[in-house]
Amino acid sequence: MPELSERRRRLVLAICCMSLLIVSLDTTALNVALPAMERDLHATTSGLQWTIDAYTVVLAGLLMLAGSTADRIGRKKVFMAGLVIFSLGSLLCSLAPNLDLLVVFRMVQAVGGSMLNPVAMSIITNTFTDPRERARAIGVWGAVVGISMALGPLVGGLLVEAVDWRAIFWVNLPVGLAALLLTLRHVPESRAATARRPDPVGQVLVIVLFGSLTYAIIEAPTAGLARSGPFAGLALAALLALLWYEPRRDEPLIDLRFFRSVPFSGATVIAISAFAALGGFLFLSTLYLQNVRGLDALRAGLWMLPMAVPTFLCAPLSGRLVGSRGPRLPLLVAGVTMTSSAVLFAVFEAETSDVTLFLGYLLFGIGFGFVNAPITNTAVSGMPRGQAGVAAAVASTSRQLGQTLGVAVVGAVLAAGIGASAYEERFVSAATPGWWILAACGAAVLLVGFASSGRWARRTAERAAERLEAGEIREAVRR
């Protein structure tokens, strides 16, 4: 990629952030619309889970393919294709006549979404080559998540009340079109110096692993072990096959050498834990505010502001801290506050009081605001620039996998606890195990963040980067 002026770099960052905005806004707005969709489409709890997880499963399964494809054929081309497919999927979702087709169209959206975030992060990584500038750019990227969390519930609630839940998907169309035209005009093309060959076997194994695992978790409360157990076994078999097959390829879909870097491995675990907490938190909060407290979608969206505003404010601060002091402090703050929030709900039933509910949302928003920048920065820092797309894709996959598991596990626990009872009668007690699961996720962020951000961990990252760069050189010579 040619060296760009400061103004052009900022414009490229803004365009990439637009893609993140529509993807994140779509998810947060959709959570507020779940009760309206439940009534309109006569959906069960598991059906609501699938409207979210069908998207995140496909997204997680295709992110690494999209990242490696973008490195190979051109990041701008893949990014523009993603904008077109995501916008088309959004239009189809707005026209879905039933739950089954909505789930299918959400999967179409996910195909496009898989080409956006990891490719956009790869573009940013190759645009901002100075580590400090990159950390600040990633902080801005993380702030967009906060913006989407602030706007998503409000925009979603307003659209649900004023028009219909289908209007949520309309928002993506003008933003997607604007991003497409700006990308065509202003984003330069770039690709990796050494292109990777496709790995269809690895790709199929990843999709089977994520899809069968999610199905087993979501359907376990209603289908029972007899029907969900075989899918859990299939997920285990796919995982073992991946671990056996991928190291034997010269150019694997998942380069397991990345995980020799303790910071990279730690960032993967932290991403899964943090986004599992986010997915479960939003799922429980939305159902409680509307189905138990009886709030309309707009007022439920307003109740999300104590979580969204701190996320928006803390994300750029986290980016600056990562650039100046490293990832440890932001990760510790994130782990402590996210754990405290979940414990507040699990022990003190925070949702039953306005004051504790506000405090619980505030603590979670602070924690989530601090966690994004160190995840992304750690995932791509120290890796060869030629593999930036794949490294960013692994981090993005970890986020989506975490959110998928969070919704699946917490939703399954909630469904099992409520049973045939009404939400109003059993929700608080049925949600308590789910809050403890989210507390464990916050504790994982804290402990893994501490362990993976010291000097020893940084040395493992340096050694892993040296091996990867040596491998790239040998591969280039061989060709």
Backbone torsions as a table, in degrees:
resi	resn	phi	psi	omega
1	MET	NA	132.1	179.9
2	PRO	-67.7	154.6	177.9
3	GLU	-68.0	129.1	-176.2
4	LEU	-106.5	156.2	174.9
5	SER	-68.5	163.5	-179.8
6	GLU	-60.9	-41.3	179.7
7	ARG	-62.3	-41.9	-179.5
8	ARG	-68.2	-37.8	177.9
9	ARG	-62.3	-42.5	178.9
10	ARG	-64.7	-37.2	178.2
11	LEU	-65.6	-42.7	177.2
12	VAL	-60.9	-42.1	177.5
13	LEU	-60.6	-43.5	180.0
14	ALA	-62.4	-41.8	-180.0
15	ILE	-64.1	-44.1	178.7
16	CYS	-63.1	-37.4	179.3
17	CYS	-67.3	-28.2	177.0
18	MET	-62.6	-38.1	179.1
19	SER	-66.7	-40.0	177.3
20	LEU	-65.0	-37.0	-178.2
21	LEU	-61.7	-47.0	-176.8
22	ILE	-69.8	-34.7	178.6
23	VAL	-68.6	-46.1	-178.1
24	SER	-71.8	-40.2	179.3
25	LEU	-62.0	-39.6	178.9
26	ASP	-59.9	-43.6	-177.4
27	THR	-69.2	-47.0	-177.0
28	THR	-69.8	-37.5	177.9
29	ALA	-67.1	-36.9	-179.0
30	LEU	-64.5	-35.9	178.5
31	ASN	-58.3	-41.2	179.3
32	VAL	-66.4	-28.7	-177.1
33	ALA	-84.2	-5.3	-174.5
34	LEU	-55.6	-47.7	179.1
35	PRO	-61.1	-37.7	177.9
36	ALA	-65.9	-40.8	176.6
37	MET	-65.3	-37.3	178.6
38	GLU	-59.3	-43.2	-179.8
39	ARG	-72.7	-44.0	-174.0
40	ASP	-70.8	-39.2	-175.6
41	LEU	-103.0	2.7	179.1
42	HIS	55.7	49.7	-175.1
43	ALA	-90.2	149.5	172.0
44	THR	-88.8	175.7	176.4
45	THR	-59.0	-43.2	179.1
46	SER	-65.9	-33.7	176.4
47	GLY	-63.6	-41.1	176.6
48	LEU	-63.4	-40.2	177.6
49	GLN	-59.3	-40.2	-177.1
50	TRP	-69.8	-28.6	177.2
51	THR	-63.6	-27.3	176.4
52	ILE	-90.9	-48.2	-170.9
53	ASP	-77.5	-25.3	174.3
54	ALA	-60.4	-37.1	177.6
55	TYR	-69.2	-51.3	-173.5
56	THR	-70.9	-31.0	177.8
57	VAL	-65.1	-49.5	179.2
58	VAL	-63.4	-42.0	179.1
59	LEU	-59.2	-49.3	-179.4
60	ALA	-63.0	-37.3	-177.9
61	GLY	-70.1	-24.5	-174.7
62	LEU	-107.9	-7.2	-174.4
63	LEU	-60.9	-44.1	-178.2
64	MET	-68.2	-36.9	174.9
65	LEU	-62.3	-43.4	-179.9
66	ALA	-64.5	-41.7	-179.8
67	GLY	-63.5	-45.8	-179.1
68	SER	-70.4	-35.4	177.7
69	THR	-64.8	-41.1	178.9
70	ALA	-64.3	-40.2	176.8
71	ASP	-62.1	-30.5	-174.0
72	ARG	-86.1	-50.6	-171.6
73	ILE	-102.8	-11.6	179.2
74	GLY	129.0	125.8	-175.3
75	ARG	-71.1	-38.1	-180.0
76	LYS	-63.4	-43.0	-179.5
77	LYS	-59.9	-48.7	-177.6
78	VAL	-66.2	-40.0	-180.0
79	PHE	-61.2	-45.0	179.5
80	MET	-66.3	-39.4	176.4
81	ALA	-61.3	-39.8	178.4
82	GLY	-62.4	-41.1	178.5
83	LEU	-62.4	-40.4	-179.8
84	VAL	-66.0	-47.9	-176.7
85	ILE	-68.1	-40.0	179.4
86	PHE	-63.4	-42.6	179.5
87	SER	-65.3	-41.2	177.1
88	LEU	-62.8	-43.0	177.4
89	GLY	-62.0	-37.2	177.9
90	SER	-63.7	-41.8	177.9
91	LEU	-62.3	-43.8	179.8
92	LEU	-64.1	-39.2	178.4
93	CYS	-60.6	-39.0	-179.2
94	SER	-68.0	-17.2	-178.9
95	LEU	-104.5	0.5	-173.7
96	ALA	-61.4	125.5	-178.4
97	PRO	-83.7	-16.0	-178.1
98	ASN	-151.6	173.1	-175.5
99	LEU	-64.6	-41.0	-177.4
100	ASP	-60.1	-45.4	180.0
101	LEU	-70.9	-32.6	175.7
102	LEU	-60.5	-43.3	178.4
103	VAL	-62.1	-42.6	178.7
104	VAL	-61.9	-45.2	-178.0
105	PHE	-69.9	-30.1	173.8
106	ARG	-63.2	-33.9	177.2
107	MET	-67.9	-36.3	174.8
108	VAL	-62.6	-44.6	175.0
109	GLN	-53.5	-43.8	-176.0
110	ALA	-64.6	-34.6	177.3
111	VAL	-59.2	-44.7	176.9
112	GLY	-68.3	-41.5	-179.4
113	GLY	-61.7	-31.3	179.7
114	SER	-65.2	-22.2	179.9
115	MET	-91.0	-0.3	-173.9
116	LEU	-100.4	-68.9	-169.6
117	ASN	-61.6	-51.0	-179.0
118	PRO	-66.5	-34.5	179.4
119	VAL	-70.8	-39.5	176.7
120	ALA	-62.6	-41.4	178.5
121	MET	-65.3	-36.7	176.6
122	SER	-64.7	-40.1	176.7
123	ILE	-62.2	-44.0	179.1
124	ILE	-62.7	-43.7	-178.6
125	THR	-61.4	-38.2	-179.3
126	ASN	-84.2	-15.0	176.5
127	THR	-85.6	-43.6	-179.6
128	PHE	-102.6	94.4	-175.1
129	THR	-86.7	-24.1	176.9
130	ASP	-72.8	130.3	-176.1
131	PRO	-57.0	-40.5	-179.4
132	ARG	-68.9	-43.9	176.8
133	GLU	-61.5	-39.9	179.9
134	ARG	-64.1	-42.0	179.3
135	ALA	-62.4	-40.5	178.1
136	ARG	-67.0	-40.2	178.3
137	ALA	-62.9	-40.1	178.3
138	ILE	-67.7	-31.7	174.4
139	GLY	-63.0	-41.4	175.1
140	VAL	-63.0	-42.9	176.8
141	TRP	-56.3	-45.2	178.2
142	GLY	-65.8	-33.7	179.2
143	ALA	-64.1	-29.6	178.5
144	VAL	-63.5	-34.1	174.6
145	VAL	-60.6	-41.4	177.3
146	GLY	-63.7	-40.8	177.3
147	ILE	-60.5	-44.0	-179.5
148	SER	-65.4	-36.4	177.8
149	MET	-68.6	-32.7	177.9
150	ALA	-74.9	-45.4	-176.9
151	LEU	-79.5	-36.4	-173.6
152	GLY	-54.5	-56.6	180.0
153	PRO	-61.9	-38.5	-179.6
154	LEU	-68.9	-49.9	179.0
155	VAL	-62.4	-44.4	179.1
156	GLY	-61.7	-46.8	179.6
157	GLY	-62.6	-41.8	179.8
158	LEU	-64.2	-43.5	-179.0
159	LEU	-67.5	-39.6	178.9
160	VAL	-62.9	-43.6	-178.1
161	GLU	-73.5	-39.2	-174.5
162	ALA	-85.0	-33.8	-176.0
163	VAL	-123.6	-83.5	-174.5
164	ASP	-174.8	161.7	179.1
165	TRP	-62.1	-25.0	-179.5
166	ARG	-65.1	-26.7	-178.2
167	ALA	-65.0	-19.3	178.5
168	ILE	-58.0	-38.1	-177.3
169	PHE	-76.3	-18.4	179.7
170	TRP	-68.1	-28.9	-176.8
171	VAL	-59.7	-32.1	-176.6
172	ASN	-67.9	-24.6	-171.3
173	LEU	-68.0	-52.9	-180.0
174	PRO	-67.7	-36.1	179.2
175	VAL	-66.5	-42.4	178.8
176	GLY	-62.6	-41.3	179.2
177	LEU	-65.7	-43.6	179.4
178	ALA	-62.3	-44.2	179.2
179	ALA	-62.8	-37.2	179.5
180	LEU	-63.7	-46.6	-178.7
181	LEU	-66.7	-40.0	179.1
182	LEU	-67.6	-38.1	177.8
183	THR	-63.0	-45.0	179.8
184	LEU	-57.3	-36.3	-174.3
185	ARG	-89.1	-37.0	-164.9
186	HIS	-117.2	-19.5	-176.0
187	VAL	-90.9	121.8	178.1
188	PRO	-74.5	152.1	177.7
189	GLU	-76.2	146.6	175.8
190	SER	-152.6	155.9	176.5
191	ARG	-155.1	166.8	-179.9
192	ALA	-72.6	147.1	178.0
193	ALA	-63.9	-36.3	178.3
194	THR	-115.2	109.8	-175.8
195	ALA	-81.7	142.4	177.2
196	ARG	-91.3	144.1	174.5
197	ARG	-79.7	153.9	178.6
198	PRO	-62.2	153.6	178.4
199	ASP	-129.2	77.2	-174.4
200	PRO	-63.6	-35.8	179.9
201	VAL	-64.3	-47.1	178.3
202	GLY	-60.9	-39.4	-179.8
203	GLN	-64.0	-44.2	178.8
204	VAL	-63.0	-41.5	179.7
205	LEU	-63.2	-38.7	178.2
206	VAL	-63.9	-45.7	-179.9
207	ILE	-63.2	-43.5	178.4
208	VAL	-62.4	-42.3	-179.9
209	LEU	-60.4	-53.8	-176.0
210	PHE	-67.8	-43.6	-177.2
211	GLY	-66.8	-45.8	-178.0
212	SER	-69.7	-36.3	177.9
213	LEU	-64.5	-44.5	179.8
214	THR	-64.7	-42.7	178.7
215	TYR	-60.9	-44.2	-178.7
216	ALA	-60.6	-40.3	-177.8
217	ILE	-72.3	-47.8	-175.9
218	ILE	-65.8	-42.3	-173.2
219	GLU	-87.2	-8.4	-177.2
220	ALA	-56.8	-44.5	-178.0
221	PRO	-63.2	-31.1	-176.8
222	THR	-102.3	-37.1	-176.6
223	ALA	-85.9	-24.6	-179.3
224	GLY	83.7	170.4	-175.9
225	LEU	-66.1	-31.2	-176.9
226	ALA	-61.6	-35.1	-179.2
227	ARG	-95.7	-33.8	-177.9
228	SER	-85.6	-26.7	-177.9
229	GLY	-57.7	-46.5	179.1
230	PRO	-58.6	-34.0	178.6
231	PHE	-71.2	-35.1	174.5
232	ALA	-63.9	-40.8	176.7
233	GLY	-63.8	-38.8	178.2
234	LEU	-64.2	-39.5	177.7
235	ALA	-62.6	-42.9	178.9
236	LEU	-63.6	-42.4	179.4
237	ALA	-63.2	-40.1	179.0
238	ALA	-65.3	-39.5	178.2
239	LEU	-62.9	-47.4	179.8
240	LEU	-62.7	-39.1	178.5
241	ALA	-64.1	-40.1	177.4
242	LEU	-61.5	-46.6	-178.4
243	LEU	-64.6	-28.3	178.6
244	TRP	-83.2	-40.6	-169.5
245	TYR	-82.1	-44.2	-170.6
246	GLU	-62.3	-43.0	179.9
247	PRO	-64.5	-16.3	-177.8
248	ARG	-88.4	-4.4	177.1
249	ARG	-94.9	144.6	175.8
250	ASP	-68.1	-36.7	-179.2
251	GLU	-130.2	79.9	-175.4
252	PRO	-75.6	158.7	173.2
253	LEU	-62.1	-45.2	177.2
254	ILE	-113.3	109.5	179.1
255	ASP	-81.1	103.5	-175.8
256	LEU	-66.3	-12.5	176.4
257	ARG	-66.4	-24.3	175.2
258	PHE	-55.3	-36.9	-172.8
259	PHE	-78.9	-1.7	170.1
260	ARG	-72.1	-18.0	173.9
261	SER	-81.8	115.2	-179.3
262	VAL	-61.2	-43.1	176.3
263	PRO	-59.8	-38.9	179.0
264	PHE	-66.1	-46.3	177.9
265	SER	-62.2	-41.0	178.2
266	GLY	-63.4	-41.3	178.6
267	ALA	-61.8	-35.5	178.1
268	THR	-64.3	-47.8	179.4
269	VAL	-64.2	-41.9	-179.7
270	ILE	-64.4	-41.6	179.2
271	ALA	-61.6	-44.9	178.7
272	ILE	-61.3	-45.6	-177.3
273	SER	-66.3	-47.2	-176.6
274	ALA	-65.0	-42.2	-177.3
275	PHE	-80.4	-23.6	169.0
276	ALA	-64.0	-41.7	176.9
277	ALA	-62.7	-42.9	179.3
278	LEU	-62.7	-48.5	-178.9
279	GLY	-59.9	-46.5	179.0
280	GLY	-66.3	-39.1	-179.1
281	PHE	-62.5	-49.3	-179.4
282	LEU	-64.4	-38.9	-178.5
283	PHE	-64.3	-48.9	179.5
284	LEU	-64.9	-42.7	-175.5
285	SER	-65.0	-44.5	-178.0
286	THR	-62.2	-47.7	-179.1
287	LEU	-65.3	-37.2	179.8
288	TYR	-67.0	-49.9	-174.7
289	LEU	-61.7	-38.8	-175.4
290	GLN	-94.7	-40.5	-175.4
291	ASN	-88.2	-22.6	179.8
292	VAL	-104.5	-51.7	178.9
293	ARG	-77.7	-18.6	177.3
294	GLY	77.3	21.6	178.7
295	LEU	-75.8	149.5	172.8
296	ASP	-76.6	172.6	-173.5
297	ALA	-62.2	-37.3	-178.4
298	LEU	-67.7	-46.2	179.3
299	ARG	-67.3	-34.4	174.3
300	ALA	-62.8	-39.4	176.8
301	GLY	-63.5	-39.2	177.2
302	LEU	-63.6	-33.5	178.7
303	TRP	-68.4	-18.6	178.5
304	MET	-79.7	-13.2	-176.9
305	LEU	-59.4	-38.9	178.0
306	PRO	-60.5	-20.5	174.1
307	MET	-90.2	-39.7	-173.0
308	ALA	-74.0	-41.9	-176.5
309	VAL	-63.2	-46.7	176.5
310	PRO	-62.1	-34.7	176.9
311	THR	-60.7	-44.0	179.5
312	PHE	-64.1	-41.3	-176.4
313	LEU	-77.5	-34.6	-174.3
314	CYS	-83.2	-23.7	-176.4
315	ALA	-61.3	-50.3	178.0
316	PRO	-66.3	-33.2	175.2
317	LEU	-61.9	-41.2	177.7
318	SER	-62.4	-40.9	178.4
319	GLY	-61.2	-41.3	178.1
320	ARG	-66.0	-41.4	179.4
321	LEU	-63.8	-40.2	178.0
322	VAL	-63.1	-41.0	-179.8
323	GLY	-68.0	-33.5	-175.1
324	SER	-97.7	-34.0	-173.3
325	ARG	-125.4	-2.4	-179.1
326	GLY	93.3	177.4	-171.2
327	PRO	-83.5	-12.5	-169.9
328	ARG	-62.1	-51.5	-176.2
329	LEU	-60.0	-48.8	177.2
330	PRO	-58.7	-38.0	-179.7
331	LEU	-67.8	-38.2	178.7
332	LEU	-66.7	-43.3	177.1
333	VAL	-60.5	-44.9	-179.9
334	ALA	-61.2	-47.1	-178.2
335	GLY	-62.0	-44.0	-178.4
336	VAL	-65.1	-46.7	-175.0
337	THR	-72.6	-38.7	178.4
338	MET	-66.5	-40.7	177.6
339	THR	-64.3	-44.3	-179.4
340	SER	-60.8	-40.8	179.3
341	SER	-60.7	-49.2	-178.0
342	ALA	-65.7	-38.6	178.1
343	VAL	-64.3	-36.3	178.1
344	LEU	-59.6	-39.5	177.8
345	PHE	-74.2	-41.1	-175.1
346	ALA	-70.8	-40.3	-173.9
347	VAL	-91.8	-43.9	-172.2
348	PHE	-104.6	5.4	-179.5
349	GLU	50.0	58.0	-172.0
350	ALA	-56.9	-27.9	-176.2
351	GLU	-68.6	-15.8	-177.3
352	THR	-82.5	-6.4	179.5
353	SER	-131.9	138.5	-180.0
354	ASP	-61.4	-40.0	-177.2
355	VAL	-66.2	-49.2	-179.1
356	THR	-71.0	-32.2	176.1
357	LEU	-63.3	-45.1	177.3
358	PHE	-60.2	-45.8	-179.0
359	LEU	-64.0	-41.6	178.6
360	GLY	-61.6	-42.9	177.6
361	TYR	-65.7	-40.8	-179.3
362	LEU	-61.9	-46.9	-179.5
363	LEU	-62.6	-42.8	-179.2
364	PHE	-65.4	-40.2	179.5
365	GLY	-62.8	-39.7	176.8
366	ILE	-62.2	-48.1	-178.5
367	GLY	-61.4	-45.3	-178.1
368	PHE	-69.3	-31.3	176.7
369	GLY	-64.4	-34.5	-178.0
370	PHE	-82.1	-18.7	-169.1
371	VAL	-85.9	-24.0	-170.6
372	ASN	-70.3	-48.4	-176.0
373	ALA	-60.7	-46.7	179.5
374	PRO	-64.7	-31.0	176.8
375	ILE	-61.5	-54.0	-174.8
376	THR	-67.4	-45.2	-177.8
377	ASN	-62.4	-42.6	-179.6
378	THR	-67.1	-36.0	-177.5
379	ALA	-65.1	-38.7	-174.6
380	VAL	-99.5	-20.2	-178.7
381	SER	-70.2	136.6	178.1
382	GLY	85.2	-13.6	178.1
383	MET	-84.8	148.4	176.1
384	PRO	-56.9	138.9	-177.8
385	ARG	-59.9	-29.2	179.4
386	GLY	-66.0	-20.8	179.4
387	GLN	-106.4	16.8	-176.5
388	ALA	-60.3	-38.8	-179.3
389	GLY	-63.2	-43.3	-179.5
390	VAL	-68.1	-43.6	-179.9
391	ALA	-62.7	-44.2	177.3
392	ALA	-64.8	-34.9	179.7
393	ALA	-67.0	-37.7	177.0
394	VAL	-62.8	-42.0	177.9
395	ALA	-63.9	-43.8	178.8
396	SER	-66.2	-38.2	176.7
397	THR	-61.4	-41.3	179.1
398	SER	-61.8	-39.7	177.3
399	ARG	-61.3	-49.9	-176.6
400	GLN	-67.5	-39.0	176.6
401	LEU	-62.2	-41.8	177.7
402	GLY	-61.0	-46.0	-179.6
403	GLN	-64.9	-38.6	176.4
404	THR	-60.1	-48.8	-178.3
405	LEU	-66.8	-37.2	179.3
406	GLY	-60.7	-48.5	178.8
407	VAL	-65.5	-42.4	-176.9
408	ALA	-65.6	-49.8	-175.3
409	VAL	-70.1	-49.9	-178.0
410	VAL	-65.4	-40.3	177.4
411	GLY	-63.7	-39.6	178.2
412	ALA	-65.6	-42.0	178.0
413	VAL	-63.7	-42.5	178.8
414	LEU	-63.7	-46.2	-179.6
415	ALA	-61.7	-41.0	179.1
416	ALA	-66.9	-36.6	-178.7
417	GLY	-73.3	-36.1	-179.0
418	ILE	-78.1	-41.0	-179.1
419	GLY	60.8	-129.9	-178.8
420	ALA	-92.0	1.9	-177.8
421	SER	-75.5	165.0	175.6
422	ALA	-77.5	151.2	-179.8
423	TYR	-54.9	-44.0	-174.4
424	GLU	-60.9	-31.6	-174.7
425	GLU	-81.7	-36.6	-168.0
426	ARG	-120.5	-4.0	-168.5
427	PHE	-60.2	-50.3	-172.8
428	VAL	-60.2	-47.5	-179.8
429	SER	-70.8	-36.0	179.8
430	ALA	-69.1	-27.8	-178.4
431	ALA	-82.0	-16.0	-175.4
432	THR	-56.8	-46.9	176.6
433	PRO	-59.7	-34.3	177.4
434	GLY	-63.8	-40.3	177.8
435	TRP	-64.8	-37.0	177.3
436	TRP	-65.6	-34.8	175.6
437	ILE	-62.9	-42.0	179.1
438	LEU	-67.6	-34.0	175.8
439	ALA	-63.9	-39.2	177.2
440	ALA	-64.2	-36.4	176.9
441	CYS	-63.6	-43.3	177.7
442	GLY	-63.1	-39.8	177.9
443	ALA	-64.1	-35.8	177.4
444	ALA	-64.3	-40.3	176.3
445	VAL	-59.0	-44.4	-178.6
446	LEU	-63.8	-53.1	-173.3
447	LEU	-70.8	-46.0	-179.6
448	VAL	-68.7	-36.2	177.2
449	GLY	-60.8	-41.4	178.1
450	PHE	-66.6	-45.3	-174.6
451	ALA	-70.3	-28.8	-172.7
452	SER	-99.6	10.6	-175.5
453	SER	-122.6	14.1	179.1
454	GLY	-92.2	-175.1	-177.9
455	ARG	-64.5	-42.9	179.5
456	TRP	-59.8	-42.5	179.9
457	ALA	-63.0	-41.0	179.7
458	ARG	-64.7	-35.5	177.9
459	ARG	-64.5	-38.8	177.0
460	THR	-64.1	-34.4	177.9
461	ALA	-66.0	-41.2	178.9
462	GLU	-63.6	-42.1	179.7
463	ARG	-66.7	-40.7	179.1
464	ALA	-63.4	-41.6	179.7
465	ALA	-64.2	-40.1	178.1
466	GLU	-61.1	-42.8	179.5
467	ARG	-65.3	-41.8	-179.3
468	LEU	-64.9	-42.4	179.4
469	GLU	-66.2	-39.4	177.0
470	ALA	-63.1	-39.5	177.8
471	GLY	-64.5	-38.9	177.5
472	GLU	-63.1	-41.4	-178.8
473	ILE	-65.3	-44.9	179.4
474	ARG	-61.5	-40.3	-179.2
475	GLU	-66.4	-39.7	178.9
476	ALA	-65.4	-39.9	178.1
477	VAL	-64.9	-42.0	-179.2
478	ARG	-61.6	-35.0	-179.6
479	ARG	-77.1	NA	NA
